[in-house]
Amino acid sequence: MNYELSKRYSRHIILDGFGRDGQEKLLNSKVLIVGAGGLGSPCALYLAAAGVGTIGIADADVVSVSNLQRQVIHFTDDAGHNKVDSAREKMQRLNPDVHVVTYTDFITAQNAVDIFREYDFIIDCTDSFASKYLVNDACVLLGKPFCIAGIVRYAGQIMTHVPGTACYRCLFPEPPQENEVETCAMVGVLGSAVGTMGTLQATEAIKYLTGIGSLLTDTVLTYDALSAQFMRMDFARDAHCRLCGDEPSITQLTEYSFQPCRVRQG
């Protein structure tokens, strides 16, 4: 690591338990962020600032004015532009040494495996249950570690999976029905609370890549912004889980059509 890099990352390097070795690990790591919205915005900025060597970001959407209340990587002038292009521009302005790879397609059952296998850690920053189950399933089938989070109104939740620990389906075996879900487009979401969850996701990635601390595996961490309270709920891998259990029945990806963050008609 040269002098300029040592200077940029000096506050990491002097951390007990992190040091130069931890920073080198980040510089040599590859992380994929699925979703360049409210969760993905702070996550992408903090991973770029931290010096993760390669950051992929996947999103087929364009920036709209209604995004700007919480999607802080995008600015007013970015409205109408591809989110991944907007995100890459801010990330590279923040840290030009980071290599940003953009995917202007949504992650699907057809492309997930090919894209995910190139990365060390996957972060689900989507607002769709269909996408969350797809990311979970693809990562488990590939043996990839990942972090998943979600938030609506003032409350969020986050968990991390590494091979051998509980997956998302251990806790929520099947996606909910559309009429069972309140979505951000229907009931709103506090922008700064979304930022809290996305920042936690970046921290989980950094911890995994450097080997510091303990991850949110076999655990769901919930956050209530109104009371400023966090609560941990521990749970074990389900031996009967259809995906990661002892006798899995899910052996290939299924693409769900339910996209819950659209405004319900009627």
MARKOL-796374 format. One line per field, with one value per residue (C-alpha): residue number from 0; residue in one letter; chain; x, y, z. Coordinates in Angstrom, 3 decimals, always signed. Last residue first. Layout:
# MARKOL-796374
num = [NUM | ...]
residu = [A | ...]
chaine = [A | ...]
c1 = [X | ...]
c2 = [Y | ...]
c3 = [Z | ...]
This chain:
# MARKOL-796374
num = [265 | 264 | 263 | 262 | 261 | 260 | 259 | 258 | 257 | 256 | 255 | 254 | 253 | 252 | 251 | 250 | 249 | 248 | 247 | 246 | 245 | 244 | 243 | 242 | 241 | 240 | 239 | 238 | 237 | 236 | 235 | 234 | 233 | 232 | 231 | 230 | 229 | 228 | 227 | 226 | 225 | 224 | 223 | 222 | 221 | 220 | 219 | 218 | 217 | 216 | 215 | 214 | 213 | 212 | 211 | 210 | 209 | 208 | 207 | 206 | 205 | 204 | 203 | 202 | 201 | 200 | 199 | 198 | 197 | 196 | 195 | 194 | 193 | 192 | 191 | 190 | 189 | 188 | 187 | 186 | 185 | 184 | 183 | 182 | 181 | 180 | 179 | 178 | 177 | 176 | 175 | 174 | 173 | 172 | 171 | 170 | 169 | 168 | 167 | 166 | 165 | 164 | 163 | 162 | 161 | 160 | 159 | 158 | 157 | 156 | 155 | 154 | 153 | 152 | 151 | 150 | 149 | 148 | 147 | 146 | 145 | 144 | 143 | 142 | 141 | 140 | 139 | 138 | 137 | 136 | 135 | 134 | 133 | 132 | 131 | 130 | 129 | 128 | 127 | 126 | 125 | 124 | 123 | 122 | 121 | 120 | 119 | 118 | 117 | 116 | 115 | 114 | 113 | 112 | 111 | 110 | 109 | 108 | 107 | 106 | 105 | 104 | 103 | 102 | 101 | 100 | 99 | 98 | 97 | 96 | 95 | 94 | 93 | 92 | 91 | 90 | 89 | 88 | 87 | 86 | 85 | 84 | 83 | 82 | 81 | 80 | 79 | 78 | 77 | 76 | 75 | 74 | 73 | 72 | 71 | 70 | 69 | 68 | 67 | 66 | 65 | 64 | 63 | 62 | 61 | 60 | 59 | 58 | 57 | 56 | 55 | 54 | 53 | 52 | 51 | 50 | 49 | 48 | 47 | 46 | 45 | 44 | 43 | 42 | 41 | 40 | 39 | 38 | 37 | 36 | 35 | 34 | 33 | 32 | 31 | 30 | 29 | 28 | 27 | 26 | 25 | 24 | 23 | 22 | 21 | 20 | 19 | 18 | 17 | 16 | 15 | 14 | 13 | 12 | 11 | 10 | 9 | 8 | 7 | 6 | 5 | 4 | 3 | 2 | 1 | 0]
residu = [G | Q | R | V | R | C | P | Q | F | S | Y | E | T | L | Q | T | I | S | P | E | D | G | C | L | R | C | H | A | D | R | A | F | D | M | R | M | F | Q | A | S | L | A | D | Y | T | L | V | T | D | T | L | L | S | G | I | G | T | L | Y | K | I | A | E | T | A | Q | L | T | G | M | T | G | V | A | S | G | L | V | G | V | M | A | C | T | E | V | E | N | E | Q | P | P | E | P | F | L | C | R | Y | C | A | T | G | P | V | H | T | M | I | Q | G | A | Y | R | V | I | G | A | I | C | F | P | K | G | L | L | V | C | A | D | N | V | L | Y | K | S | A | F | S | D | T | C | D | I | I | F | D | Y | E | R | F | I | D | V | A | N | Q | A | T | I | F | D | T | Y | T | V | V | H | V | D | P | N | L | R | Q | M | K | E | R | A | S | D | V | K | N | H | G | A | D | D | T | F | H | I | V | Q | R | Q | L | N | S | V | S | V | V | D | A | D | A | I | G | I | T | G | V | G | A | A | A | L | Y | L | A | C | P | S | G | L | G | G | A | G | V | I | L | V | K | S | N | L | L | K | E | Q | G | D | R | G | F | G | D | L | I | I | H | R | S | Y | R | K | S | L | E | Y | N | M]
chaine = [A | A | A | A | A | A | A | A | A | A | A | A | A | A | A | A | A | A | A | A | A | A | A | A | A | A | A | A | A | A | A | A | A | A | A | A | A | A | A | A | A | A | A | A | A | A | A | A | A | A | A | A | A | A | A | A | A | A | A | A | A | A | A | A | A | A | A | A | A | A | A | A | A | A | A | A | A | A | A | A | A | A | A | A | A | A | A | A | A | A | A | A | A | A | A | A | A | A | A | A | A | A | A | A | A | A | A | A | A | A | A | A | A | A | A | A | A | A | A | A | A | A | A | A | A | A | A | A | A | A | A | A | A | A | A | A | A | A | A | A | A | A | A | A | A | A | A | A | A | A | A | A | A | A | A | A | A | A | A | A | A | A | A | A | A | A | A | A | A | A | A | A | A | A | A | A | A | A | A | A | A | A | A | A | A | A | A | A | A | A | A | A | A | A | A | A | A | A | A | A | A | A | A | A | A | A | A | A | A | A | A | A | A | A | A | A | A | A | A | A | A | A | A | A | A | A | A | A | A | A | A | A | A | A | A | A | A | A | A | A | A | A | A | A | A | A | A | A | A | A | A | A | A | A | A | A | A | A | A | A | A | A | A | A | A | A]
c1 = [-58.231 | -54.618 | -51.803 | -48.856 | -45.743 | -43.391 | -44.730 | -43.337 | -44.925 | -43.850 | -41.699 | -38.743 | -37.787 | -34.144 | -33.044 | -32.489 | -35.368 | -36.246 | -33.518 | -32.898 | -30.775 | -32.109 | -30.738 | -33.530 | -36.653 | -35.845 | -36.428 | -33.194 | -34.220 | -31.126 | -31.509 | -33.139 | -31.988 | -34.100 | -32.127 | -33.787 | -32.705 | -34.442 | -34.464 | -38.125 | -39.400 | -36.608 | -37.534 | -34.742 | -34.853 | -31.838 | -32.641 | -30.194 | -28.798 | -25.997 | -25.773 | -21.991 | -19.438 | -16.435 | -13.573 | -12.916 | -11.981 | -14.456 | -17.205 | -16.900 | -16.850 | -19.965 | -21.817 | -20.817 | -22.193 | -25.474 | -25.611 | -25.205 | -28.162 | -30.289 | -29.464 | -30.009 | -33.521 | -34.134 | -32.994 | -35.587 | -38.579 | -40.852 | -44.296 | -47.577 | -48.444 | -45.227 | -43.249 | -45.242 | -47.779 | -47.943 | -50.616 | -52.649 | -49.700 | -49.325 | -46.235 | -43.129 | -42.484 | -40.370 | -39.928 | -37.488 | -35.634 | -36.369 | -34.077 | -31.155 | -29.940 | -26.231 | -24.105 | -22.955 | -22.975 | -26.172 | -26.708 | -29.870 | -31.550 | -34.833 | -36.481 | -39.088 | -40.236 | -42.590 | -41.159 | -37.711 | -35.820 | -32.442 | -30.464 | -26.795 | -25.013 | -22.538 | -22.295 | -22.652 | -23.961 | -27.342 | -27.537 | -26.703 | -29.214 | -31.995 | -31.468 | -31.150 | -34.323 | -36.196 | -35.211 | -36.086 | -39.647 | -39.974 | -39.266 | -37.613 | -34.077 | -30.842 | -29.683 | -25.943 | -23.776 | -20.283 | -17.220 | -18.361 | -17.967 | -20.446 | -23.232 | -23.422 | -23.588 | -25.961 | -28.332 | -28.702 | -31.619 | -33.425 | -33.439 | -31.448 | -32.779 | -30.715 | -28.458 | -25.549 | -22.719 | -19.157 | -17.368 | -13.591 | -12.524 | -9.391 | -11.408 | -12.867 | -15.587 | -15.808 | -15.834 | -18.741 | -20.700 | -20.367 | -21.092 | -24.344 | -25.661 | -24.773 | -26.438 | -29.565 | -30.027 | -30.806 | -34.281 | -33.616 | -29.854 | -29.940 | -31.758 | -28.999 | -28.660 | -26.452 | -28.901 | -31.761 | -34.010 | -36.014 | -34.475 | -36.498 | -39.672 | -37.754 | -37.166 | -33.881 | -34.026 | -34.493 | -32.555 | -30.514 | -27.308 | -24.213 | -20.856 | -18.126 | -14.509 | -11.639 | -13.576 | -11.855 | -13.877 | -15.151 | -16.516 | -18.142 | -19.588 | -20.997 | -22.493 | -24.240 | -25.477 | -27.238 | -28.118 | -30.643 | -32.603 | -32.118 | -29.308 | -30.500 | -28.435 | -25.036 | -22.223 | -18.973 | -15.490 | -12.480 | -8.755 | -8.839 | -10.955 | -8.441 | -5.603 | -7.495 | -7.840 | -4.135 | -3.166 | -4.976 | -8.330 | -8.046 | -7.271 | -7.990 | -4.888 | -5.250 | -8.890 | -8.284 | -5.272 | -7.295 | -6.563 | -3.030 | -2.095 | -3.514 | -1.391 | +1.716 | +1.544 | +0.000]
c2 = [+0.447 | +0.146 | -0.741 | +1.606 | -0.350 | -1.404 | -4.929 | -6.455 | -9.915 | -11.750 | -14.326 | -15.751 | -19.248 | -20.243 | -23.853 | -26.508 | -25.799 | -29.170 | -29.094 | -32.174 | -30.965 | -27.451 | -24.538 | -24.114 | -25.998 | -25.297 | -28.486 | -28.202 | -24.642 | -22.567 | -21.099 | -17.907 | -14.931 | -11.786 | -8.629 | -5.331 | -1.783 | +1.236 | +4.877 | +5.116 | +6.586 | +5.019 | +1.464 | -0.860 | -4.649 | -6.961 | -10.453 | -13.104 | -16.454 | -14.345 | -10.648 | -10.749 | -10.694 | -8.391 | -8.186 | -10.671 | -8.027 | -8.968 | -9.993 | -6.902 | -4.623 | -6.257 | -5.985 | -2.322 | -1.586 | -3.202 | -1.103 | +2.010 | +0.928 | +0.479 | +3.900 | +5.557 | +4.114 | +5.710 | +9.068 | +8.852 | +8.034 | +5.764 | +6.115 | +4.226 | +3.054 | +3.594 | +2.313 | -0.898 | -2.509 | -6.226 | -8.871 | -7.965 | -8.827 | -12.288 | -12.891 | -14.641 | -18.129 | -19.664 | -16.431 | -17.167 | -20.140 | -18.644 | -15.692 | -18.021 | -19.507 | -20.275 | -22.915 | -20.673 | -17.042 | -15.076 | -11.583 | -10.014 | -6.605 | -5.095 | -1.710 | +0.483 | +4.088 | +3.677 | +0.725 | -0.843 | -3.789 | -5.422 | -8.337 | -9.193 | -11.852 | -14.707 | -16.809 | -20.605 | -20.485 | -22.052 | -19.915 | -16.738 | -17.418 | -18.207 | -15.130 | -12.821 | -14.250 | -14.092 | -10.451 | -9.585 | -10.894 | -9.242 | -5.909 | -2.814 | -3.795 | -3.247 | -6.881 | -6.926 | -9.660 | -10.598 | -12.043 | -11.289 | -12.854 | -15.677 | -13.142 | -12.001 | -15.422 | -16.767 | -13.804 | -13.543 | -15.823 | -15.863 | -12.090 | -9.141 | -5.990 | -4.739 | -1.695 | -3.508 | -1.225 | -2.101 | +0.418 | +0.149 | +2.146 | +4.282 | +7.388 | +7.569 | +10.149 | +11.257 | +7.592 | +6.853 | +9.906 | +9.003 | +5.325 | +6.172 | +8.357 | +5.686 | +3.012 | +5.111 | +5.659 | +9.307 | +10.880 | +12.950 | +13.245 | +17.050 | +16.778 | +14.656 | +10.892 | +9.233 | +10.380 | +8.080 | +9.145 | +12.266 | +12.186 | +9.229 | +11.279 | +13.377 | +10.296 | +8.528 | +5.730 | +2.019 | -0.967 | -1.501 | -3.412 | -2.069 | -3.816 | -2.583 | -3.521 | -2.544 | -1.846 | +1.348 | +2.408 | +5.498 | +3.299 | +0.989 | +3.994 | +5.550 | +2.311 | +1.489 | +5.052 | +4.858 | +1.148 | +1.374 | +4.261 | +3.289 | +1.743 | -1.865 | -5.043 | -4.092 | -6.452 | -6.538 | -7.463 | -7.495 | -6.770 | -3.225 | -4.435 | -7.138 | -4.632 | -2.428 | -5.255 | -6.093 | -2.446 | -2.294 | -3.698 | -5.295 | -2.013 | +0.825 | +2.714 | +1.428 | +2.389 | +6.013 | +6.056 | +5.007 | +8.025 | +8.470 | +4.836 | +5.030 | +8.082 | +6.521 | +3.293 | +0.000]
c3 = [-6.477 | -7.605 | -5.246 | -5.570 | -6.505 | -3.766 | -3.537 | -6.753 | -6.819 | -9.978 | -8.225 | -10.111 | -9.087 | -8.992 | -8.949 | -6.305 | -3.950 | -2.394 | +0.225 | +2.388 | +5.323 | +5.096 | +3.060 | +0.489 | +1.575 | +5.201 | +7.223 | +9.218 | +9.973 | +10.721 | +14.174 | +15.421 | +17.453 | +17.681 | +18.316 | +19.215 | +18.368 | +19.847 | +18.782 | +19.882 | +16.620 | +14.544 | +15.489 | +14.335 | +14.133 | +14.105 | +12.866 | +13.983 | +12.859 | +11.359 | +12.208 | +12.024 | +14.810 | +14.980 | +12.491 | +9.694 | +7.118 | +4.395 | +6.793 | +8.961 | +5.921 | +4.504 | +7.820 | +8.074 | +4.610 | +5.628 | +8.785 | +6.626 | +4.507 | +7.623 | +9.040 | +5.670 | +5.489 | +8.885 | +7.467 | +4.706 | +6.885 | +4.847 | +3.313 | +3.653 | +0.124 | -1.824 | +1.158 | +1.173 | +3.468 | +2.732 | +3.200 | +0.113 | -2.146 | -0.686 | +1.361 | +0.007 | +1.362 | +4.142 | +6.127 | +8.975 | +7.523 | +4.102 | +4.806 | +5.443 | +8.703 | +8.992 | +7.251 | +4.414 | +5.521 | +6.002 | +7.355 | +8.775 | +8.792 | +9.898 | +9.580 | +11.227 | +10.700 | +7.715 | +5.792 | +5.938 | +4.518 | +4.870 | +3.438 | +3.889 | +1.843 | +1.938 | -1.236 | -1.325 | -4.884 | -4.045 | -0.899 | -2.813 | -5.589 | -3.119 | -0.980 | -3.982 | -5.551 | -2.264 | -1.830 | -5.423 | -5.164 | -1.769 | -3.429 | -1.981 | -2.958 | -1.070 | -1.048 | -0.395 | -1.913 | -0.722 | -2.464 | -6.001 | -9.467 | -8.742 | -8.267 | -11.895 | -13.563 | -10.919 | -11.038 | -14.823 | -15.752 | -12.395 | -12.583 | -11.263 | -12.888 | -15.788 | -15.957 | -14.322 | -13.277 | -12.250 | -10.035 | -9.583 | -6.523 | -6.917 | -7.804 | -4.276 | -3.614 | -7.242 | -8.202 | -5.882 | -7.037 | -10.746 | -10.118 | -8.322 | -11.156 | -13.703 | -11.572 | -11.141 | -14.857 | -15.549 | -15.531 | -12.418 | -11.917 | -11.680 | -8.347 | -6.832 | -6.377 | -3.755 | -1.098 | -2.035 | +0.863 | -0.061 | -3.566 | -4.804 | -5.393 | -7.948 | -10.097 | -10.839 | -13.391 | -12.722 | -14.038 | -10.870 | -10.177 | -8.444 | -8.485 | -6.184 | -6.770 | -4.483 | -1.299 | -0.185 | +2.835 | +1.004 | -1.771 | +0.767 | +2.597 | -0.563 | -1.859 | +1.420 | +1.809 | -1.589 | -1.674 | +1.135 | -0.381 | -4.002 | -6.027 | -5.750 | -5.640 | -4.247 | -5.263 | -3.299 | -4.559 | -2.262 | -2.782 | -1.390 | +1.504 | +2.426 | +2.235 | +4.665 | +7.145 | +6.901 | +7.430 | +10.733 | +11.734 | +15.182 | +16.900 | +14.466 | +13.285 | +9.704 | +9.457 | +10.372 | +8.029 | +4.979 | +2.797 | +4.167 | +3.647 | +0.133 | -0.645 | +0.895 | -1.096 | +0.000]
